[in-house]
């Protein structure tokens, strides 16, 4: 499989876990969504560390991926009025991770 495909798979796993957490009404469903998100973040970590570069862009992409997972997990677990803005911030961080990794491949 292509290298850029694995980056998309990692971002899709994180997004799928966030969707499961947002629609879950039970702690068991939220836990399953969080596990899926953590699997995506682990895959993103393996991809970023395996393909290091001299410009240290891999560190920025790794921080964006993990920060996005943390923000989306908080948005999925804690229900309050501004959760949509928090989830949007997490989605933007995951998009930044995907963009950086995509540009590193080119």
Secondary structure as GFF3:
##gff-version 3
##sequence-region A 1 106
A	DSSP	alpha_helix	3	23	.	.	.	ID=ss1
A	DSSP	alpha_helix	27	50	.	.	.	ID=ss2
A	DSSP	alpha_helix	57	77	.	.	.	ID=ss3
A	DSSP	alpha_helix	83	105	.	.	.	ID=ss4
###
